[in-house]
Amino acid sequence: MLNSKNTVLVIIDVQGNLARIMQNTDALFRNLAILIQGARLQDVPIIWMEQLPEKLGRTVDDVSMYLKGLKPIEKDVFSCWKNDEFISKLTEINPNNVVLSGIETHICVYQTAMDLLKQNFNVEVVADATSTRLEYNKEIGLEKIRRAGGQITSVETLLFEIQGIARGEEFRGLVKLVK
C-alpha cells in the first residue's frame, strides 16, 4: 500500500502552449490541482519537472500555483531518470513508490515509467492526471506501462489509498478537495 513515507509524486512537463493543446485540458489541470493539493496535505514529497522551459515555457499557472515553495528541475531528456538532478532528488527521498503525472503520457511519462521499473520502483501512473495531444496515444502509453508492470490509478484512488483511514483533519481536507 502507498503511504506518505514510501511514496513520491512526480509532476512532468505541464508547460506552456503544449499543455494547453492536450486532450481535456480543463479536467487535466483540475485533476493535477487536486492531486498536488492532496499530496501536500498528506506530506507526500513532490518532484516537479520541466522540459526545456526556455523553449516550451514554464509550467502553466493552473498547476504551478499549487507548487509554491518548490523549484522545478529542468531537463532536456524525455525520461526523468536520465536527469542527474532527478536521480539525486529521488535518492534523497528514497521512496518505494513513484507516482507519475503530467504530459505526454506516451513520451515523457512512459519513458520515465520504463526506466523506473527497470530500477525496481513500484510505478503508478495517475491516468486522469496525464494527457496527450491525441487520445489514442494516451491509451497506448498507459497500456505499455501496464504491460511492463506499472500500475494505473486515478487521483481519488491514489489519495484515498495514501489516506487509509476515514477520519482526521487530512481525511476531511481530502473530502473537500474531491467534492
VMD Tcl script that builds the backbone (N, CA, C; Angstrom):
set m [mol new atoms 537]
animate dup $m
set s [atomselect $m all]
$s set {name element resname resid chain x y z} {
  {N N MET 1 A 0.832 -1.201 0.000}
  {CA C MET 1 A 0.000 0.000 0.000}
  {C C MET 1 A 0.873 1.259 0.000}
  {N N LEU 2 A 0.374 2.247 -0.669}
  {CA C LEU 2 A 1.069 3.526 -0.706}
  {C C LEU 2 A 0.808 4.293 0.580}
  {N N ASN 3 A 1.832 5.008 1.043}
  {CA C ASN 3 A 1.656 5.944 2.150}
  {C C ASN 3 A 2.630 7.093 1.963}
  {N N SER 4 A 2.503 8.106 2.796}
  {CA C SER 4 A 3.318 9.308 2.616}
  {C C SER 4 A 4.797 9.082 2.909}
  {N N LYS 5 A 5.134 8.010 3.575}
  {CA C LYS 5 A 6.535 7.726 3.919}
  {C C LYS 5 A 7.265 6.937 2.824}
  {N N ASN 6 A 6.499 6.259 1.930}
  {CA C ASN 6 A 7.161 5.408 0.937}
  {C C ASN 6 A 6.846 5.814 -0.503}
  {N N THR 7 A 6.312 7.024 -0.682}
  {CA C THR 7 A 5.811 7.434 -1.991}
  {C C THR 7 A 6.301 8.834 -2.342}
  {N N VAL 8 A 6.542 9.063 -3.632}
  {CA C VAL 8 A 6.842 10.391 -4.154}
  {C C VAL 8 A 5.944 10.631 -5.368}
  {N N LEU 9 A 5.506 11.869 -5.523}
  {CA C LEU 9 A 4.718 12.282 -6.683}
  {C C LEU 9 A 5.621 13.061 -7.625}
  {N N VAL 10 A 5.560 12.717 -8.913}
  {CA C VAL 10 A 6.336 13.430 -9.930}
  {C C VAL 10 A 5.359 14.120 -10.890}
  {N N ILE 11 A 5.549 15.425 -11.057}
  {CA C ILE 11 A 4.757 16.227 -11.994}
  {C C ILE 11 A 5.661 16.478 -13.205}
  {N N ILE 12 A 5.232 16.017 -14.388}
  {CA C ILE 12 A 6.101 16.045 -15.571}
  {C C ILE 12 A 5.574 17.003 -16.645}
  {N N ASP 13 A 6.310 18.074 -16.889}
  {CA C ASP 13 A 6.239 18.878 -18.107}
  {C C ASP 13 A 4.882 19.470 -18.469}
  {N N VAL 14 A 4.139 19.995 -17.527}
  {CA C VAL 14 A 2.830 20.579 -17.829}
  {C C VAL 14 A 3.050 22.057 -18.163}
  {N N GLN 15 A 3.582 22.296 -19.364}
  {CA C GLN 15 A 4.167 23.587 -19.686}
  {C C GLN 15 A 3.548 24.278 -20.891}
  {N N GLY 16 A 3.485 25.581 -20.786}
  {CA C GLY 16 A 3.222 26.479 -21.891}
  {C C GLY 16 A 2.095 26.087 -22.819}
  {N N ASN 17 A 2.284 26.433 -24.092}
  {CA C ASN 17 A 1.265 26.163 -25.102}
  {C C ASN 17 A 1.047 24.670 -25.313}
  {N N LEU 18 A 2.087 23.871 -25.128}
  {CA C LEU 18 A 1.932 22.423 -25.294}
  {C C LEU 18 A 0.885 21.888 -24.322}
  {N N ALA 19 A 0.940 22.323 -23.070}
  {CA C ALA 19 A -0.036 21.854 -22.077}
  {C C ALA 19 A -1.453 22.240 -22.477}
  {N N ARG 20 A -1.598 23.358 -23.142}
  {CA C ARG 20 A -2.925 23.868 -23.492}
  {C C ARG 20 A -3.536 23.156 -24.705}
  {N N ILE 21 A -2.753 22.352 -25.421}
  {CA C ILE 21 A -3.323 21.616 -26.563}
  {C C ILE 21 A -3.495 20.132 -26.268}
  {N N MET 22 A -3.373 19.754 -25.004}
  {CA C MET 22 A -3.628 18.368 -24.604}
  {C C MET 22 A -5.123 18.080 -24.662}
  {N N GLN 23 A -5.478 16.809 -24.723}
  {CA C GLN 23 A -6.876 16.400 -24.641}
  {C C GLN 23 A -7.426 16.772 -23.260}
  {N N ASN 24 A -8.627 17.279 -23.209}
  {CA C ASN 24 A -9.343 17.543 -21.950}
  {C C ASN 24 A -8.520 18.378 -20.966}
  {N N THR 25 A -8.002 19.512 -21.419}
  {CA C THR 25 A -7.116 20.313 -20.565}
  {C C THR 25 A -7.779 20.782 -19.276}
  {N N ASP 26 A -9.052 21.149 -19.334}
  {CA C ASP 26 A -9.712 21.608 -18.104}
  {C C ASP 26 A -9.695 20.521 -17.043}
  {N N ALA 27 A -10.062 19.305 -17.434}
  {CA C ALA 27 A -10.055 18.178 -16.493}
  {C C ALA 27 A -8.633 17.853 -16.053}
  {N N LEU 28 A -7.682 17.901 -16.977}
  {CA C LEU 28 A -6.281 17.628 -16.645}
  {C C LEU 28 A -5.786 18.598 -15.575}
  {N N PHE 29 A -5.972 19.890 -15.796}
  {CA C PHE 29 A -5.487 20.895 -14.846}
  {C C PHE 29 A -6.211 20.775 -13.507}
  {N N ARG 30 A -7.522 20.542 -13.533}
  {CA C ARG 30 A -8.293 20.375 -12.297}
  {C C ARG 30 A -7.793 19.153 -11.519}
  {N N ASN 31 A -7.576 18.032 -12.216}
  {CA C ASN 31 A -7.107 16.818 -11.544}
  {C C ASN 31 A -5.697 16.969 -11.012}
  {N N LEU 32 A -4.826 17.639 -11.746}
  {CA C LEU 32 A -3.481 17.901 -11.242}
  {C C LEU 32 A -3.533 18.791 -10.004}
  {N N ALA 33 A -4.411 19.778 -9.999}
  {CA C ALA 33 A -4.550 20.657 -8.830}
  {C C ALA 33 A -4.982 19.854 -7.609}
  {N N ILE 34 A -5.973 18.979 -7.781}
  {CA C ILE 34 A -6.440 18.144 -6.669}
  {C C ILE 34 A -5.327 17.206 -6.216}
  {N N LEU 35 A -4.640 16.594 -7.170}
  {CA C LEU 35 A -3.555 15.660 -6.867}
  {C C LEU 35 A -2.449 16.338 -6.062}
  {N N ILE 36 A -2.006 17.491 -6.514}
  {CA C ILE 36 A -0.928 18.213 -5.833}
  {C C ILE 36 A -1.367 18.666 -4.440}
  {N N GLN 37 A -2.564 19.242 -4.349}
  {CA C GLN 37 A -3.052 19.689 -3.036}
  {C C GLN 37 A -3.210 18.515 -2.078}
  {N N GLY 38 A -3.718 17.387 -2.588}
  {CA C GLY 38 A -3.869 16.198 -1.750}
  {C C GLY 38 A -2.532 15.649 -1.298}
  {N N ALA 39 A -1.562 15.633 -2.201}
  {CA C ALA 39 A -0.222 15.160 -1.840}
  {C C ALA 39 A 0.389 16.064 -0.774}
  {N N ARG 40 A 0.235 17.357 -0.927}
  {CA C ARG 40 A 0.795 18.289 0.058}
  {C C ARG 40 A 0.083 18.158 1.401}
  {N N LEU 41 A -1.222 17.958 1.366}
  {CA C LEU 41 A -1.998 17.761 2.587}
  {C C LEU 41 A -1.501 16.535 3.358}
  {N N GLN 42 A -1.076 15.509 2.615}
  {CA C GLN 42 A -0.635 14.254 3.223}
  {C C GLN 42 A 0.880 14.157 3.372}
  {N N ASP 43 A 1.584 15.252 3.117}
  {CA C ASP 43 A 3.047 15.299 3.222}
  {C C ASP 43 A 3.753 14.303 2.309}
  {N N VAL 44 A 3.195 14.081 1.128}
  {CA C VAL 44 A 3.866 13.263 0.114}
  {C C VAL 44 A 4.853 14.174 -0.613}
  {N N PRO 45 A 6.132 13.799 -0.675}
  {CA C PRO 45 A 7.099 14.629 -1.395}
  {C C PRO 45 A 6.733 14.736 -2.880}
  {N N ILE 46 A 7.070 15.873 -3.470}
  {CA C ILE 46 A 6.777 16.132 -4.884}
  {C C ILE 46 A 8.065 16.505 -5.590}
  {N N ILE 47 A 8.282 15.899 -6.753}
  {CA C ILE 47 A 9.357 16.307 -7.662}
  {C C ILE 47 A 8.685 16.914 -8.886}
  {N N TRP 48 A 9.080 18.125 -9.217}
  {CA C TRP 48 A 8.457 18.907 -10.286}
  {C C TRP 48 A 9.458 19.024 -11.434}
  {N N MET 49 A 9.078 18.542 -12.602}
  {CA C MET 49 A 9.965 18.524 -13.769}
  {C C MET 49 A 9.461 19.469 -14.860}
  {N N GLU 50 A 10.423 20.088 -15.582}
  {CA C GLU 50 A 10.105 20.900 -16.752}
  {C C GLU 50 A 11.058 20.560 -17.881}
  {N N GLN 51 A 10.501 20.335 -19.061}
  {CA C GLN 51 A 11.268 20.015 -20.273}
  {C C GLN 51 A 11.614 21.305 -21.002}
  {N N LEU 52 A 12.895 21.590 -21.157}
  {CA C LEU 52 A 13.372 22.752 -21.912}
  {C C LEU 52 A 12.478 23.980 -21.735}
  {N N PRO 53 A 12.379 24.508 -20.516}
  {CA C PRO 53 A 11.446 25.614 -20.269}
  {C C PRO 53 A 11.732 26.867 -21.098}
  {N N GLU 54 A 12.979 27.066 -21.509}
  {CA C GLU 54 A 13.286 28.229 -22.335}
  {C C GLU 54 A 12.646 28.108 -23.717}
  {N N LYS 55 A 12.292 26.893 -24.135}
  {CA C LYS 55 A 11.634 26.684 -25.431}
  {C C LYS 55 A 10.138 26.418 -25.271}
  {N N LEU 56 A 9.769 25.592 -24.304}
  {CA C LEU 56 A 8.359 25.206 -24.135}
  {C C LEU 56 A 7.589 26.139 -23.209}
  {N N GLY 57 A 8.308 26.959 -22.446}
  {CA C GLY 57 A 7.647 27.809 -21.462}
  {C C GLY 57 A 7.617 27.116 -20.109}
  {N N ARG 58 A 7.189 27.842 -19.119}
  {CA C ARG 58 A 7.120 27.331 -17.758}
  {C C ARG 58 A 5.813 26.571 -17.536}
  {N N THR 59 A 5.749 25.875 -16.419}
  {CA C THR 59 A 4.535 25.161 -16.038}
  {C C THR 59 A 3.367 26.144 -16.001}
  {N N VAL 60 A 2.228 25.710 -16.534}
  {CA C VAL 60 A 1.051 26.583 -16.597}
  {C C VAL 60 A 0.634 27.004 -15.186}
  {N N ASP 61 A 0.137 28.232 -15.094}
  {CA C ASP 61 A -0.268 28.784 -13.794}
  {C C ASP 61 A -1.325 27.927 -13.100}
  {N N ASP 62 A -2.209 27.299 -13.882}
  {CA C ASP 62 A -3.267 26.460 -13.310}
  {C C ASP 62 A -2.691 25.332 -12.447}
  {N N VAL 63 A -1.445 24.960 -12.709}
  {CA C VAL 63 A -0.777 23.886 -11.969}
  {C C VAL 63 A 0.291 24.457 -11.033}
  {N N SER 64 A 1.115 25.370 -11.539}
  {CA C SER 64 A 2.249 25.870 -10.736}
  {C C SER 64 A 1.799 26.608 -9.480}
  {N N MET 65 A 0.590 27.158 -9.490}
  {CA C MET 65 A 0.111 27.878 -8.298}
  {C C MET 65 A 0.014 26.957 -7.081}
  {N N TYR 66 A -0.070 25.649 -7.306}
  {CA C TYR 66 A -0.149 24.679 -6.211}
  {C C TYR 66 A 1.223 24.116 -5.835}
  {N N LEU 67 A 2.246 24.543 -6.551}
  {CA C LEU 67 A 3.601 24.048 -6.311}
  {C C LEU 67 A 4.483 25.104 -5.644}
  {N N LYS 68 A 3.864 26.126 -5.076}
  {CA C LYS 68 A 4.615 27.207 -4.416}
  {C C LYS 68 A 5.584 26.623 -3.382}
  {N N GLY 69 A 6.786 27.193 -3.353}
  {CA C GLY 69 A 7.809 26.734 -2.422}
  {C C GLY 69 A 8.686 25.628 -2.988}
  {N N LEU 70 A 8.273 25.057 -4.120}
  {CA C LEU 70 A 9.081 24.029 -4.777}
  {C C LEU 70 A 9.769 24.641 -5.993}
  {N N LYS 71 A 10.861 24.027 -6.406}
  {CA C LYS 71 A 11.607 24.504 -7.565}
  {C C LYS 71 A 11.594 23.409 -8.627}
  {N N PRO 72 A 11.226 23.755 -9.871}
  {CA C PRO 72 A 11.239 22.729 -10.909}
  {C C PRO 72 A 12.664 22.308 -11.277}
  {N N ILE 73 A 12.795 21.061 -11.648}
  {CA C ILE 73 A 14.053 20.540 -12.177}
  {C C ILE 73 A 13.952 20.592 -13.696}
  {N N GLU 74 A 14.882 21.262 -14.324}
  {CA C GLU 74 A 14.890 21.365 -15.781}
  {C C GLU 74 A 15.551 20.145 -16.392}
  {N N LYS 75 A 14.998 19.688 -17.527}
  {CA C LYS 75 A 15.564 18.532 -18.210}
  {C C LYS 75 A 15.536 18.752 -19.718}
  {N N ASP 76 A 16.387 18.008 -20.406}
  {CA C ASP 76 A 16.397 18.030 -21.868}
  {C C ASP 76 A 16.311 16.614 -22.424}
  {N N VAL 77 A 15.826 15.711 -21.595}
  {CA C VAL 77 A 15.658 14.303 -21.944}
  {C C VAL 77 A 14.191 13.951 -21.731}
  {N N PHE 78 A 13.717 12.904 -22.405}
  {CA C PHE 78 A 12.321 12.515 -22.230}
  {C C PHE 78 A 12.106 11.820 -20.892}
  {N N SER 79 A 12.960 10.867 -20.559}
  {CA C SER 79 A 12.837 10.156 -19.293}
  {C C SER 79 A 13.462 10.977 -18.169}
  {N N CYS 80 A 12.693 11.201 -17.115}
  {CA C CYS 80 A 13.236 11.914 -15.955}
  {C C CYS 80 A 14.435 11.164 -15.378}
  {N N TRP 81 A 14.449 9.846 -15.496}
  {CA C TRP 81 A 15.521 9.025 -14.943}
  {C C TRP 81 A 16.871 9.344 -15.581}
  {N N LYS 82 A 16.875 9.942 -16.736}
  {CA C LYS 82 A 18.124 10.279 -17.417}
  {C C LYS 82 A 18.648 11.655 -17.003}
  {N N ASN 83 A 18.023 12.264 -15.997}
  {CA C ASN 83 A 18.431 13.570 -15.486}
  {C C ASN 83 A 19.076 13.376 -14.112}
  {N N ASP 84 A 20.312 13.809 -13.965}
  {CA C ASP 84 A 21.065 13.601 -12.717}
  {C C ASP 84 A 20.407 14.255 -11.511}
  {N N GLU 85 A 19.855 15.448 -11.680}
  {CA C GLU 85 A 19.226 16.137 -10.555}
  {C C GLU 85 A 17.974 15.366 -10.087}
  {N N PHE 86 A 17.232 14.806 -11.039}
  {CA C PHE 86 A 16.069 13.980 -10.685}
  {C C PHE 86 A 16.516 12.761 -9.881}
  {N N ILE 87 A 17.540 12.070 -10.370}
  {CA C ILE 87 A 18.039 10.883 -9.665}
  {C C ILE 87 A 18.503 11.251 -8.262}
  {N N SER 88 A 19.197 12.375 -8.134}
  {CA C SER 88 A 19.678 12.820 -6.828}
  {C C SER 88 A 18.512 13.090 -5.879}
  {N N LYS 89 A 17.484 13.792 -6.364}
  {CA C LYS 89 A 16.315 14.098 -5.533}
  {C C LYS 89 A 15.566 12.819 -5.159}
  {N N LEU 90 A 15.419 11.914 -6.101}
  {CA C LEU 90 A 14.737 10.649 -5.837}
  {C C LEU 90 A 15.510 9.826 -4.814}
  {N N THR 91 A 16.818 9.810 -4.926}
  {CA C THR 91 A 17.672 9.092 -3.975}
  {C C THR 91 A 17.544 9.688 -2.582}
  {N N GLU 92 A 17.486 11.002 -2.505}
  {CA C GLU 92 A 17.332 11.695 -1.221}
  {C C GLU 92 A 16.001 11.314 -0.554}
  {N N ILE 93 A 14.927 11.265 -1.330}
  {CA C ILE 93 A 13.602 10.921 -0.798}
  {C C ILE 93 A 13.524 9.432 -0.469}
  {N N ASN 94 A 14.155 8.599 -1.315}
  {CA C ASN 94 A 14.244 7.157 -1.116}
  {C C ASN 94 A 12.876 6.463 -1.003}
  {N N PRO 95 A 12.011 6.662 -2.023}
  {CA C PRO 95 A 10.697 6.023 -1.979}
  {C C PRO 95 A 10.733 4.604 -2.544}
  {N N ASN 96 A 9.721 3.831 -2.222}
  {CA C ASN 96 A 9.494 2.554 -2.902}
  {C C ASN 96 A 8.580 2.775 -4.099}
  {N N ASN 97 A 7.698 3.762 -3.973}
  {CA C ASN 97 A 6.657 4.013 -4.967}
  {C C ASN 97 A 6.856 5.374 -5.613}
  {N N VAL 98 A 6.804 5.389 -6.942}
  {CA C VAL 98 A 6.888 6.642 -7.679}
  {C C VAL 98 A 5.588 6.810 -8.454}
  {N N VAL 99 A 4.893 7.898 -8.175}
  {CA C VAL 99 A 3.625 8.205 -8.821}
  {C C VAL 99 A 3.886 9.247 -9.897}
  {N N LEU 100 A 3.485 8.937 -11.127}
  {CA C LEU 100 A 3.749 9.820 -12.255}
  {C C LEU 100 A 2.473 10.491 -12.749}
  {N N SER 101 A 2.600 11.768 -13.113}
  {CA C SER 101 A 1.507 12.534 -13.698}
  {C C SER 101 A 2.121 13.532 -14.668}
  {N N GLY 102 A 1.301 14.098 -15.534}
  {CA C GLY 102 A 1.778 15.128 -16.446}
  {C C GLY 102 A 1.632 14.749 -17.900}
  {N N ILE 103 A 2.513 15.329 -18.727}
  {CA C ILE 103 A 2.390 15.127 -20.172}
  {C C ILE 103 A 3.754 14.832 -20.792}
  {N N GLU 104 A 3.782 14.237 -21.917}
  {CA C GLU 104 A 2.715 13.492 -22.531}
  {C C GLU 104 A 2.811 12.037 -22.096}
  {N N THR 105 A 1.665 11.407 -21.949}
  {CA C THR 105 A 1.577 10.046 -21.407}
  {C C THR 105 A 2.461 9.065 -22.165}
  {N N HIS 106 A 2.481 9.160 -23.479}
  {CA C HIS 106 A 3.185 8.176 -24.312}
  {C C HIS 106 A 4.646 8.526 -24.572}
  {N N ILE 107 A 5.108 9.655 -24.069}
  {CA C ILE 107 A 6.506 10.045 -24.299}
  {C C ILE 107 A 7.229 10.162 -22.955}
  {N N CYS 108 A 7.180 11.307 -22.317}
  {CA C CYS 108 A 7.956 11.513 -21.089}
  {C C CYS 108 A 7.449 10.672 -19.922}
  {N N VAL 109 A 6.138 10.571 -19.745}
  {CA C VAL 109 A 5.603 9.750 -18.665}
  {C C VAL 109 A 5.962 8.286 -18.925}
  {N N TYR 110 A 5.738 7.826 -20.130}
  {CA C TYR 110 A 6.037 6.434 -20.497}
  {C C TYR 110 A 7.522 6.108 -20.321}
  {N N GLN 111 A 8.403 6.921 -20.883}
  {CA C GLN 111 A 9.833 6.615 -20.811}
  {C C GLN 111 A 10.347 6.673 -19.369}
  {N N THR 112 A 9.823 7.610 -18.577}
  {CA C THR 112 A 10.190 7.672 -17.162}
  {C C THR 112 A 9.730 6.407 -16.452}
  {N N ALA 113 A 8.503 5.988 -16.705}
  {CA C ALA 113 A 7.966 4.768 -16.089}
  {C C ALA 113 A 8.832 3.561 -16.430}
  {N N MET 114 A 9.205 3.413 -17.685}
  {CA C MET 114 A 10.013 2.254 -18.101}
  {C C MET 114 A 11.349 2.237 -17.362}
  {N N ASP 115 A 12.007 3.387 -17.280}
  {CA C ASP 115 A 13.303 3.444 -16.606}
  {C C ASP 115 A 13.172 3.185 -15.107}
  {N N LEU 116 A 12.123 3.704 -14.481}
  {CA C LEU 116 A 11.922 3.476 -13.044}
  {C C LEU 116 A 11.597 2.009 -12.760}
  {N N LEU 117 A 10.808 1.383 -13.623}
  {CA C LEU 117 A 10.506 -0.042 -13.453}
  {C C LEU 117 A 11.791 -0.877 -13.536}
  {N N LYS 118 A 12.686 -0.504 -14.443}
  {CA C LYS 118 A 13.978 -1.209 -14.564}
  {C C LYS 118 A 14.812 -1.066 -13.292}
  {N N GLN 119 A 14.570 0.015 -12.542}
  {CA C GLN 119 A 15.297 0.260 -11.289}
  {C C GLN 119 A 14.557 -0.331 -10.086}
  {N N ASN 120 A 13.520 -1.108 -10.356}
  {CA C ASN 120 A 12.739 -1.821 -9.332}
  {C C ASN 120 A 11.882 -0.932 -8.435}
  {N N PHE 121 A 11.478 0.226 -8.934}
  {CA C PHE 121 A 10.491 1.028 -8.229}
  {C C PHE 121 A 9.107 0.502 -8.585}
  {N N ASN 122 A 8.162 0.620 -7.641}
  {CA C ASN 122 A 6.760 0.426 -7.979}
  {C C ASN 122 A 6.321 1.734 -8.628}
  {N N VAL 123 A 5.805 1.647 -9.835}
  {CA C VAL 123 A 5.404 2.838 -10.581}
  {C C VAL 123 A 3.889 2.842 -10.739}
  {N N GLU 124 A 3.282 3.972 -10.382}
  {CA C GLU 124 A 1.849 4.168 -10.561}
  {C C GLU 124 A 1.660 5.424 -11.399}
  {N N VAL 125 A 0.865 5.313 -12.442}
  {CA C VAL 125 A 0.563 6.442 -13.309}
  {C C VAL 125 A -0.871 6.875 -13.038}
  {N N VAL 126 A -1.042 8.155 -12.763}
  {CA C VAL 126 A -2.366 8.698 -12.465}
  {C C VAL 126 A -3.038 9.035 -13.794}
  {N N ALA 127 A -3.868 8.123 -14.274}
  {CA C ALA 127 A -4.435 8.226 -15.618}
  {C C ALA 127 A -5.208 9.519 -15.847}
  {N N ASP 128 A -5.951 9.977 -14.861}
  {CA C ASP 128 A -6.738 11.196 -15.056}
  {C C ASP 128 A -5.945 12.470 -14.759}
  {N N ALA 129 A -4.652 12.327 -14.510}
  {CA C ALA 129 A -3.757 13.473 -14.344}
  {C C ALA 129 A -2.591 13.378 -15.333}
  {N N THR 130 A -2.848 12.694 -16.464}
  {CA C THR 130 A -1.911 12.662 -17.584}
  {C C THR 130 A -2.711 12.941 -18.848}
  {N N SER 131 A -2.015 13.334 -19.903}
  {CA C SER 131 A -2.715 13.566 -21.165}
  {C C SER 131 A -1.734 13.550 -22.326}
  {N N THR 132 A -2.326 13.596 -23.516}
  {CA C THR 132 A -1.583 13.653 -24.771}
  {C C THR 132 A -2.333 14.566 -25.736}
  {N N ARG 133 A -1.687 14.877 -26.848}
  {CA C ARG 133 A -2.362 15.663 -27.879}
  {C C ARG 133 A -3.449 14.830 -28.555}
  {N N LEU 134 A -3.168 13.541 -28.756}
  {CA C LEU 134 A -4.122 12.638 -29.401}
  {C C LEU 134 A -4.506 11.547 -28.413}
  {N N GLU 135 A -5.794 11.325 -28.231}
  {CA C GLU 135 A -6.295 10.414 -27.202}
  {C C GLU 135 A -5.720 9.005 -27.334}
  {N N TYR 136 A -5.607 8.483 -28.551}
  {CA C TYR 136 A -5.110 7.107 -28.695}
  {C C TYR 136 A -3.676 6.960 -28.217}
  {N N ASN 137 A -2.882 8.020 -28.265}
  {CA C ASN 137 A -1.515 7.938 -27.747}
  {C C ASN 137 A -1.500 7.758 -26.229}
  {N N LYS 138 A -2.463 8.356 -25.544}
  {CA C LYS 138 A -2.564 8.165 -24.098}
  {C C LYS 138 A -2.850 6.700 -23.793}
  {N N GLU 139 A -3.798 6.124 -24.506}
  {CA C GLU 139 A -4.156 4.716 -24.284}
  {C C GLU 139 A -2.964 3.801 -24.577}
  {N N ILE 140 A -2.237 4.088 -25.640}
  {CA C ILE 140 A -1.047 3.291 -25.979}
  {C C ILE 140 A -0.013 3.398 -24.866}
  {N N GLY 141 A 0.261 4.618 -24.408}
  {CA C GLY 141 A 1.240 4.813 -23.335}
  {C C GLY 141 A 0.848 4.077 -22.068}
  {N N LEU 142 A -0.407 4.197 -21.646}
  {CA C LEU 142 A -0.871 3.525 -20.429}
  {C C LEU 142 A -0.801 2.008 -20.577}
  {N N GLU 143 A -1.182 1.501 -21.729}
  {CA C GLU 143 A -1.149 0.047 -21.948}
  {C C GLU 143 A 0.281 -0.488 -21.913}
  {N N LYS 144 A 1.201 0.214 -22.517}
  {CA C LYS 144 A 2.603 -0.226 -22.493}
  {C C LYS 144 A 3.164 -0.213 -21.064}
  {N N ILE 145 A 2.808 0.804 -20.287}
  {CA C ILE 145 A 3.249 0.872 -18.889}
  {C C ILE 145 A 2.658 -0.295 -18.108}
  {N N ARG 146 A 1.378 -0.541 -18.303}
  {CA C ARG 146 A 0.692 -1.641 -17.601}
  {C C ARG 146 A 1.359 -2.982 -17.945}
  {N N ARG 147 A 1.614 -3.210 -19.207}
  {CA C ARG 147 A 2.230 -4.487 -19.638}
  {C C ARG 147 A 3.636 -4.667 -19.086}
  {N N ALA 148 A 4.322 -3.560 -18.828}
  {CA C ALA 148 A 5.685 -3.627 -18.292}
  {C C ALA 148 A 5.704 -3.800 -16.773}
  {N N GLY 149 A 4.524 -3.749 -16.146}
  {CA C GLY 149 A 4.464 -3.943 -14.698}
  {C C GLY 149 A 4.080 -2.721 -13.897}
  {N N GLY 150 A 3.830 -1.610 -14.573}
  {CA C GLY 150 A 3.378 -0.414 -13.876}
  {C C GLY 150 A 1.906 -0.519 -13.525}
  {N N GLN 151 A 1.488 0.285 -12.573}
  {CA C GLN 151 A 0.090 0.310 -12.138}
  {C C GLN 151 A -0.566 1.584 -12.666}
  {N N ILE 152 A -1.850 1.475 -12.985}
  {CA C ILE 152 A -2.611 2.632 -13.427}
  {C C ILE 152 A -3.604 2.953 -12.318}
  {N N THR 153 A -3.676 4.231 -11.947}
  {CA C THR 153 A -4.555 4.651 -10.858}
  {C C THR 153 A -5.262 5.934 -11.259}
  {N N SER 154 A -6.063 6.467 -10.354}
  {CA C SER 154 A -6.736 7.747 -10.559}
  {C C SER 154 A -6.417 8.657 -9.372}
  {N N VAL 155 A -6.729 9.923 -9.528}
  {CA C VAL 155 A -6.448 10.890 -8.462}
  {C C VAL 155 A -7.097 10.441 -7.153}
  {N N GLU 156 A -8.400 10.164 -7.191}
  {CA C GLU 156 A -9.087 9.797 -5.950}
  {C C GLU 156 A -8.606 8.463 -5.392}
  {N N THR 157 A -8.404 7.477 -6.250}
  {CA C THR 157 A -7.912 6.178 -5.772}
  {C C THR 157 A -6.595 6.357 -5.044}
  {N N LEU 158 A -5.684 7.086 -5.652}
  {CA C LEU 158 A -4.367 7.311 -5.071}
  {C C LEU 158 A -4.451 8.042 -3.732}
  {N N LEU 159 A -5.149 9.164 -3.709}
  {CA C LEU 159 A -5.181 9.975 -2.490}
  {C C LEU 159 A -5.840 9.246 -1.325}
  {N N PHE 160 A -6.916 8.509 -1.598}
  {CA C PHE 160 A -7.577 7.798 -0.511}
  {C C PHE 160 A -6.818 6.537 -0.112}
  {N N GLU 161 A -6.050 5.959 -1.031}
  {CA C GLU 161 A -5.166 4.849 -0.656}
  {C C GLU 161 A -4.092 5.343 0.307}
  {N N ILE 162 A -3.491 6.476 0.012}
  {CA C ILE 162 A -2.478 7.046 0.905}
  {C C ILE 162 A -3.109 7.409 2.249}
  {N N GLN 163 A -4.321 7.962 2.221}
  {CA C GLN 163 A -5.013 8.354 3.452}
  {C C GLN 163 A -5.269 7.143 4.348}
  {N N GLY 164 A -5.858 6.109 3.796}
  {CA C GLY 164 A -6.026 4.854 4.524}
  {C C GLY 164 A -7.110 4.801 5.581}
  {N N ILE 165 A -7.455 5.937 6.190}
  {CA C ILE 165 A -8.487 5.934 7.238}
  {C C ILE 165 A -9.493 7.052 6.974}
  {N N ALA 166 A -10.718 6.834 7.397}
  {CA C ALA 166 A -11.805 7.783 7.142}
  {C C ALA 166 A -12.063 8.662 8.359}
  {N N ARG 167 A -10.993 9.253 8.869}
  {CA C ARG 167 A -11.150 10.179 9.993}
  {C C ARG 167 A -9.941 11.119 10.032}
  {N N GLY 168 A -10.094 12.183 10.807}
  {CA C GLY 168 A -8.991 13.121 10.985}
  {C C GLY 168 A -9.060 14.309 10.048}
  {N N GLU 169 A -8.198 15.293 10.316}
  {CA C GLU 169 A -8.154 16.529 9.527}
  {C C GLU 169 A -7.773 16.267 8.067}
  {N N GLU 170 A -6.784 15.390 7.845}
  {CA C GLU 170 A -6.385 15.093 6.464}
  {C C GLU 170 A -7.549 14.510 5.681}
  {N N PHE 171 A -8.285 13.584 6.293}
  {CA C PHE 171 A -9.425 12.972 5.610}
  {C C PHE 171 A -10.457 14.047 5.271}
  {N N ARG 172 A -10.791 14.917 6.222}
  {CA C ARG 172 A -11.761 15.981 5.949}
  {C C ARG 172 A -11.249 16.903 4.832}
  {N N GLY 173 A -9.955 17.188 4.836}
  {CA C GLY 173 A -9.372 18.000 3.777}
  {C C GLY 173 A -9.480 17.337 2.414}
  {N N LEU 174 A -9.247 16.039 2.355}
  {CA C LEU 174 A -9.376 15.301 1.088}
  {C C LEU 174 A -10.801 15.327 0.579}
  {N N VAL 175 A -11.741 15.110 1.455}
  {CA C VAL 175 A -13.143 15.117 1.055}
  {C C VAL 175 A -13.499 16.466 0.436}
  {N N LYS 176 A -13.028 17.553 1.042}
  {CA C LYS 176 A -13.288 18.891 0.489}
  {C C LYS 176 A -12.654 19.056 -0.890}
  {N N LEU 177 A -11.449 18.508 -1.066}
  {CA C LEU 177 A -10.758 18.632 -2.354}
  {C C LEU 177 A -11.500 17.941 -3.481}
  {N N VAL 178 A -12.019 16.769 -3.233}
  {CA C VAL 178 A -12.611 15.980 -4.317}
  {C C VAL 178 A -14.086 16.282 -4.567}
  {N N LYS 179 A -14.724 17.074 -3.702}
  {CA C LYS 179 A -16.145 17.430 -3.927}
  {C C LYS 179 A -16.301 18.454 -5.004}
}
mol reanalyze $m
mol bondsrecalc $m
mol representation Tube
mol addrep $m
